[in-house]
Amino acid sequence: MKEKTGSKTATVGIIKTATQAADIIEKDQADLIMIARSFLDDPHLPLHFAKELSVDIPWPKQYERAK
């Protein structure tokens, strides 16, 4: 779809690790990763993904002391 239309695309479903998500983006298989179900299971998933990828992102103020 992406190749034929040039449209931005998103992907969903069973994306469990930051490495898996990053690989999809790096291979240009999608422009956006949707992690709704995993995010419901772990509301801190973006923080865990950032740690897995060694990326420093802002933490909510109330959690900064745990950083």
Distance bins in CASP14 RR format, pairs under 12 A and 6 or more apart:
PFRMAT RR
TARGET T0000
AUTHOR 0000-0000-0000
RMODE 2
METHOD distances of the structure
MODEL  1
1 7 1 0 0 1 0 0 0 0 0 0 0
1 8 0 0 0 0 0 1 0 0 0 0 0
1 9 1 0 0 1 0 0 0 0 0 0 0
1 10 0 0 0 0 0 1 0 0 0 0 0
1 11 0 0 0 0 0 1 0 0 0 0 0
1 29 0 0 0 0 0 1 0 0 0 0 0
1 30 0 0 0 0 0 1 0 0 0 0 0
1 31 0 0 0 0 0 1 0 0 0 0 0
2 8 1 0 0 1 0 0 0 0 0 0 0
2 9 1 0 1 0 0 0 0 0 0 0 0
2 10 0 0 0 0 0 1 0 0 0 0 0
2 11 0 0 0 0 0 1 0 0 0 0 0
2 24 0 0 0 0 0 1 0 0 0 0 0
2 27 0 0 0 0 0 1 0 0 0 0 0
2 28 1 0 0 1 0 0 0 0 0 0 0
2 29 1 0 0 1 0 0 0 0 0 0 0
2 30 1 0 0 1 0 0 0 0 0 0 0
2 31 1 0 0 1 0 0 0 0 0 0 0
2 32 0 0 0 0 0 1 0 0 0 0 0
3 9 0 0 0 0 1 0 0 0 0 0 0
3 28 0 0 0 0 1 0 0 0 0 0 0
3 29 0 0 0 0 0 1 0 0 0 0 0
3 30 0 0 0 0 0 1 0 0 0 0 0
6 28 0 0 0 0 0 1 0 0 0 0 0
6 31 0 0 0 0 1 0 0 0 0 0 0
7 30 0 0 0 0 0 1 0 0 0 0 0
7 31 0 0 0 0 1 0 0 0 0 0 0
7 32 0 0 0 0 0 1 0 0 0 0 0
8 25 0 0 0 0 0 1 0 0 0 0 0
8 28 0 0 0 0 0 1 0 0 0 0 0
8 30 0 0 0 0 1 0 0 0 0 0 0
8 31 1 0 1 0 0 0 0 0 0 0 0
8 32 1 0 0 1 0 0 0 0 0 0 0
9 24 0 0 0 0 0 1 0 0 0 0 0
9 25 0 0 0 0 0 1 0 0 0 0 0
9 28 0 0 0 0 1 0 0 0 0 0 0
9 29 0 0 0 0 1 0 0 0 0 0 0
9 30 1 0 1 0 0 0 0 0 0 0 0
9 31 1 0 1 0 0 0 0 0 0 0 0
9 32 1 0 0 1 0 0 0 0 0 0 0
9 33 0 0 0 0 0 1 0 0 0 0 0
9 34 0 0 0 0 0 1 0 0 0 0 0
10 21 0 0 0 0 0 1 0 0 0 0 0
10 24 0 0 0 0 0 1 0 0 0 0 0
10 25 0 0 0 0 0 1 0 0 0 0 0
10 29 0 0 0 0 0 1 0 0 0 0 0
10 30 1 0 1 0 0 0 0 0 0 0 0
10 31 1 0 0 1 0 0 0 0 0 0 0
10 32 1 0 1 0 0 0 0 0 0 0 0
10 33 1 0 0 1 0 0 0 0 0 0 0
10 34 1 0 1 0 0 0 0 0 0 0 0
10 35 0 0 0 0 0 1 0 0 0 0 0
10 36 0 0 0 0 0 1 0 0 0 0 0
11 20 0 0 0 0 0 1 0 0 0 0 0
11 21 0 0 0 0 1 0 0 0 0 0 0
11 23 0 0 0 0 0 1 0 0 0 0 0
11 24 1 0 0 1 0 0 0 0 0 0 0
11 25 0 0 0 0 1 0 0 0 0 0 0
11 27 0 0 0 0 0 1 0 0 0 0 0
11 28 0 0 0 0 0 1 0 0 0 0 0
11 29 1 0 0 1 0 0 0 0 0 0 0
11 30 1 1 0 0 0 0 0 0 0 0 0
11 31 0 0 0 0 1 0 0 0 0 0 0
11 32 1 0 0 1 0 0 0 0 0 0 0
11 33 1 0 0 1 0 0 0 0 0 0 0
11 34 1 0 0 1 0 0 0 0 0 0 0
11 35 0 0 0 0 1 0 0 0 0 0 0
11 36 0 0 0 0 0 1 0 0 0 0 0
12 21 0 0 0 0 0 1 0 0 0 0 0
12 24 0 0 0 0 0 1 0 0 0 0 0
12 30 0 0 0 0 1 0 0 0 0 0 0
12 32 0 0 0 0 1 0 0 0 0 0 0
12 33 0 0 0 0 1 0 0 0 0 0 0
12 34 1 0 1 0 0 0 0 0 0 0 0
12 35 1 0 0 1 0 0 0 0 0 0 0
12 36 1 0 0 1 0 0 0 0 0 0 0
12 37 0 0 0 0 1 0 0 0 0 0 0
12 38 0 0 0 0 1 0 0 0 0 0 0
12 39 0 0 0 0 0 1 0 0 0 0 0
13 20 0 0 0 0 0 1 0 0 0 0 0
13 21 0 0 0 0 0 1 0 0 0 0 0
13 24 0 0 0 0 0 1 0 0 0 0 0
13 30 0 0 0 0 0 1 0 0 0 0 0
13 33 0 0 0 0 1 0 0 0 0 0 0
13 34 1 0 0 1 0 0 0 0 0 0 0
13 35 0 0 0 0 1 0 0 0 0 0 0
13 36 0 0 0 0 1 0 0 0 0 0 0
13 37 1 0 0 1 0 0 0 0 0 0 0
13 38 0 0 0 0 1 0 0 0 0 0 0
13 39 0 0 0 0 0 1 0 0 0 0 0
14 20 0 0 0 0 1 0 0 0 0 0 0
14 21 0 0 0 0 0 1 0 0 0 0 0
14 24 0 0 0 0 0 1 0 0 0 0 0
14 33 0 0 0 0 0 1 0 0 0 0 0
14 34 0 0 0 0 0 1 0 0 0 0 0
14 35 0 0 0 0 0 1 0 0 0 0 0
14 36 0 0 0 0 0 1 0 0 0 0 0
14 37 0 0 0 0 1 0 0 0 0 0 0
14 38 0 0 0 0 1 0 0 0 0 0 0
15 21 1 0 1 0 0 0 0 0 0 0 0
15 22 0 0 0 0 0 1 0 0 0 0 0
15 23 0 0 0 0 1 0 0 0 0 0 0
15 24 1 0 0 1 0 0 0 0 0 0 0
15 25 0 0 0 0 0 1 0 0 0 0 0
15 29 0 0 0 0 0 1 0 0 0 0 0
15 30 0 0 0 0 1 0 0 0 0 0 0
15 32 0 0 0 0 0 1 0 0 0 0 0
15 33 1 0 1 0 0 0 0 0 0 0 0
15 34 1 0 0 1 0 0 0 0 0 0 0
15 35 1 0 1 0 0 0 0 0 0 0 0
15 36 0 0 0 0 0 1 0 0 0 0 0
15 37 0 0 0 0 1 0 0 0 0 0 0
15 38 1 0 0 1 0 0 0 0 0 0 0
15 39 0 0 0 0 0 1 0 0 0 0 0
15 45 0 0 0 0 0 1 0 0 0 0 0
15 49 0 0 0 0 1 0 0 0 0 0 0
16 33 0 0 0 0 0 1 0 0 0 0 0
16 35 0 0 0 0 1 0 0 0 0 0 0
16 37 0 0 0 0 0 1 0 0 0 0 0
16 38 1 0 0 1 0 0 0 0 0 0 0
16 39 0 0 0 0 0 1 0 0 0 0 0
16 41 0 0 0 0 1 0 0 0 0 0 0
16 42 0 0 0 0 0 1 0 0 0 0 0
16 45 0 0 0 0 1 0 0 0 0 0 0
16 48 0 0 0 0 0 1 0 0 0 0 0
16 49 0 0 0 0 0 1 0 0 0 0 0
16 52 0 0 0 0 0 1 0 0 0 0 0
17 23 0 0 0 0 1 0 0 0 0 0 0
17 24 0 0 0 0 0 1 0 0 0 0 0
17 33 0 0 0 0 0 1 0 0 0 0 0
17 35 0 0 0 0 0 1 0 0 0 0 0
17 38 0 0 0 0 1 0 0 0 0 0 0
17 45 0 0 0 0 0 1 0 0 0 0 0
17 48 0 0 0 0 1 0 0 0 0 0 0
17 49 1 0 0 1 0 0 0 0 0 0 0
17 51 0 0 0 0 0 1 0 0 0 0 0
17 52 1 0 0 1 0 0 0 0 0 0 0
17 53 0 0 0 0 1 0 0 0 0 0 0
18 24 0 0 0 0 0 1 0 0 0 0 0
18 25 0 0 0 0 0 1 0 0 0 0 0
18 26 0 0 0 0 0 1 0 0 0 0 0
18 33 0 0 0 0 1 0 0 0 0 0 0
18 35 0 0 0 0 1 0 0 0 0 0 0
18 38 0 0 0 0 0 1 0 0 0 0 0
18 45 0 0 0 0 1 0 0 0 0 0 0
18 46 0 0 0 0 1 0 0 0 0 0 0
18 47 0 0 0 0 0 1 0 0 0 0 0
18 48 1 0 0 1 0 0 0 0 0 0 0
18 49 1 1 0 0 0 0 0 0 0 0 0
18 50 1 0 0 1 0 0 0 0 0 0 0
18 51 0 0 0 0 1 0 0 0 0 0 0
18 52 1 1 0 0 0 0 0 0 0 0 0
18 53 1 0 1 0 0 0 0 0 0 0 0
18 54 0 0 0 0 1 0 0 0 0 0 0
18 55 0 0 0 0 1 0 0 0 0 0 0
18 57 0 0 0 0 0 1 0 0 0 0 0
19 25 0 0 0 0 0 1 0 0 0 0 0
19 26 0 0 0 0 0 1 0 0 0 0 0
19 33 0 0 0 0 0 1 0 0 0 0 0
19 48 0 0 0 0 0 1 0 0 0 0 0
19 49 0 0 0 0 1 0 0 0 0 0 0
19 51 0 0 0 0 0 1 0 0 0 0 0
19 52 1 0 0 1 0 0 0 0 0 0 0
19 53 1 0 0 1 0 0 0 0 0 0 0
19 54 0 0 0 0 0 1 0 0 0 0 0
20 26 0 0 0 0 0 1 0 0 0 0 0
20 27 0 0 0 0 0 1 0 0 0 0 0
20 29 0 0 0 0 0 1 0 0 0 0 0
20 30 0 0 0 0 0 1 0 0 0 0 0
20 33 0 0 0 0 1 0 0 0 0 0 0
20 35 0 0 0 0 0 1 0 0 0 0 0
20 38 0 0 0 0 0 1 0 0 0 0 0
20 49 0 0 0 0 1 0 0 0 0 0 0
20 52 0 0 0 0 0 1 0 0 0 0 0
20 53 0 0 0 0 0 1 0 0 0 0 0
21 27 0 0 0 0 0 1 0 0 0 0 0
21 29 0 0 0 0 0 1 0 0 0 0 0
21 30 0 0 0 0 1 0 0 0 0 0 0
21 32 0 0 0 0 1 0 0 0 0 0 0
21 33 1 0 1 0 0 0 0 0 0 0 0
21 34 0 0 0 0 1 0 0 0 0 0 0
21 35 1 0 0 1 0 0 0 0 0 0 0
21 38 0 0 0 0 1 0 0 0 0 0 0
21 39 0 0 0 0 0 1 0 0 0 0 0
21 45 0 0 0 0 0 1 0 0 0 0 0
21 46 0 0 0 0 0 1 0 0 0 0 0
21 48 0 0 0 0 0 1 0 0 0 0 0
21 49 1 0 0 1 0 0 0 0 0 0 0
21 50 0 0 0 0 0 1 0 0 0 0 0
21 52 0 0 0 0 1 0 0 0 0 0 0
21 53 0 0 0 0 1 0 0 0 0 0 0
21 55 0 0 0 0 0 1 0 0 0 0 0
22 29 0 0 0 0 0 1 0 0 0 0 0
22 30 0 0 0 0 0 1 0 0 0 0 0
22 33 0 0 0 0 1 0 0 0 0 0 0
22 49 0 0 0 0 1 0 0 0 0 0 0
22 50 0 0 0 0 0 1 0 0 0 0 0
22 52 0 0 0 0 1 0 0 0 0 0 0
22 53 1 0 0 1 0 0 0 0 0 0 0
22 54 0 0 0 0 0 1 0 0 0 0 0
22 55 0 0 0 0 1 0 0 0 0 0 0
23 29 0 0 0 0 1 0 0 0 0 0 0
23 30 0 0 0 0 0 1 0 0 0 0 0
23 33 0 0 0 0 0 1 0 0 0 0 0
23 53 0 0 0 0 0 1 0 0 0 0 0
24 30 1 0 1 0 0 0 0 0 0 0 0
24 31 0 0 0 0 1 0 0 0 0 0 0
24 32 0 0 0 0 1 0 0 0 0 0 0
24 33 1 0 0 1 0 0 0 0 0 0 0
24 34 0 0 0 0 0 1 0 0 0 0 0
24 35 0 0 0 0 0 1 0 0 0 0 0
25 31 1 0 0 1 0 0 0 0 0 0 0
25 32 0 0 0 0 1 0 0 0 0 0 0
25 33 1 0 0 1 0 0 0 0 0 0 0
25 49 0 0 0 0 0 1 0 0 0 0 0
25 53 0 0 0 0 0 1 0 0 0 0 0
26 33 0 0 0 0 0 1 0 0 0 0 0
26 53 0 0 0 0 0 1 0 0 0 0 0
33 39 0 0 0 0 0 1 0 0 0 0 0
33 45 0 0 0 0 0 1 0 0 0 0 0
33 46 0 0 0 0 0 1 0 0 0 0 0
33 49 0 0 0 0 1 0 0 0 0 0 0
34 45 0 0 0 0 0 1 0 0 0 0 0
35 41 0 0 0 0 1 0 0 0 0 0 0
35 42 0 0 0 0 1 0 0 0 0 0 0
35 43 0 0 0 0 0 1 0 0 0 0 0
35 44 0 0 0 0 0 1 0 0 0 0 0
35 45 1 0 0 1 0 0 0 0 0 0 0
35 46 0 0 0 0 1 0 0 0 0 0 0
35 48 0 0 0 0 0 1 0 0 0 0 0
35 49 0 0 0 0 1 0 0 0 0 0 0
36 42 0 0 0 0 0 1 0 0 0 0 0
36 43 0 0 0 0 0 1 0 0 0 0 0
36 45 0 0 0 0 0 1 0 0 0 0 0
37 45 0 0 0 0 0 1 0 0 0 0 0
38 44 0 0 0 0 0 1 0 0 0 0 0
38 45 1 0 1 0 0 0 0 0 0 0 0
38 46 0 0 0 0 0 1 0 0 0 0 0
38 48 0 0 0 0 1 0 0 0 0 0 0
38 49 0 0 0 0 1 0 0 0 0 0 0
39 45 1 0 1 0 0 0 0 0 0 0 0
39 46 1 0 0 1 0 0 0 0 0 0 0
39 47 0 0 0 0 0 1 0 0 0 0 0
39 48 0 0 0 0 0 1 0 0 0 0 0
39 49 0 0 0 0 0 1 0 0 0 0 0
41 48 0 0 0 0 0 1 0 0 0 0 0
42 48 1 0 0 1 0 0 0 0 0 0 0
42 49 0 0 0 0 1 0 0 0 0 0 0
43 60 0 0 0 0 0 1 0 0 0 0 0
43 63 0 0 0 0 0 1 0 0 0 0 0
44 50 0 0 0 0 1 0 0 0 0 0 0
44 51 0 0 0 0 1 0 0 0 0 0 0
44 57 0 0 0 0 0 1 0 0 0 0 0
44 59 0 0 0 0 1 0 0 0 0 0 0
44 60 0 0 0 0 1 0 0 0 0 0 0
44 62 0 0 0 0 0 1 0 0 0 0 0
44 63 0 0 0 0 1 0 0 0 0 0 0
44 66 0 0 0 0 0 1 0 0 0 0 0
44 67 0 0 0 0 0 1 0 0 0 0 0
45 51 0 0 0 0 0 1 0 0 0 0 0
45 52 0 0 0 0 0 1 0 0 0 0 0
45 57 0 0 0 0 0 1 0 0 0 0 0
46 52 0 0 0 0 0 1 0 0 0 0 0
46 53 0 0 0 0 0 1 0 0 0 0 0
46 55 0 0 0 0 1 0 0 0 0 0 0
46 57 1 0 0 1 0 0 0 0 0 0 0
46 58 0 0 0 0 0 1 0 0 0 0 0
46 59 0 0 0 0 1 0 0 0 0 0 0
46 60 0 0 0 0 0 1 0 0 0 0 0
46 63 0 0 0 0 0 1 0 0 0 0 0
47 53 0 0 0 0 0 1 0 0 0 0 0
47 55 0 0 0 0 0 1 0 0 0 0 0
47 56 0 0 0 0 0 1 0 0 0 0 0
47 57 1 0 0 1 0 0 0 0 0 0 0
47 58 0 0 0 0 1 0 0 0 0 0 0
47 59 1 0 0 1 0 0 0 0 0 0 0
47 60 0 0 0 0 1 0 0 0 0 0 0
47 63 1 0 0 1 0 0 0 0 0 0 0
47 64 0 0 0 0 0 1 0 0 0 0 0
47 66 0 0 0 0 1 0 0 0 0 0 0
47 67 0 0 0 0 1 0 0 0 0 0 0
48 55 0 0 0 0 0 1 0 0 0 0 0
48 57 0 0 0 0 0 1 0 0 0 0 0
48 59 0 0 0 0 0 1 0 0 0 0 0
49 55 0 0 0 0 1 0 0 0 0 0 0
49 57 0 0 0 0 1 0 0 0 0 0 0
50 56 1 0 0 1 0 0 0 0 0 0 0
50 57 1 0 1 0 0 0 0 0 0 0 0
50 58 0 0 0 0 1 0 0 0 0 0 0
50 59 0 0 0 0 1 0 0 0 0 0 0
50 67 0 0 0 0 0 1 0 0 0 0 0
51 57 0 0 0 0 1 0 0 0 0 0 0
51 59 0 0 0 0 0 1 0 0 0 0 0
51 66 0 0 0 0 0 1 0 0 0 0 0
51 67 0 0 0 0 1 0 0 0 0 0 0
56 67 0 0 0 0 1 0 0 0 0 0 0
57 63 0 0 0 0 0 1 0 0 0 0 0
57 64 0 0 0 0 0 1 0 0 0 0 0
57 67 0 0 0 0 0 1 0 0 0 0 0
58 64 0 0 0 0 1 0 0 0 0 0 0
58 67 0 0 0 0 1 0 0 0 0 0 0
59 65 0 0 0 0 1 0 0 0 0 0 0
59 66 1 0 0 1 0 0 0 0 0 0 0
59 67 1 0 1 0 0 0 0 0 0 0 0
60 66 0 0 0 0 0 1 0 0 0 0 0
60 67 0 0 0 0 0 1 0 0 0 0 0
61 67 0 0 0 0 0 1 0 0 0 0 0
END
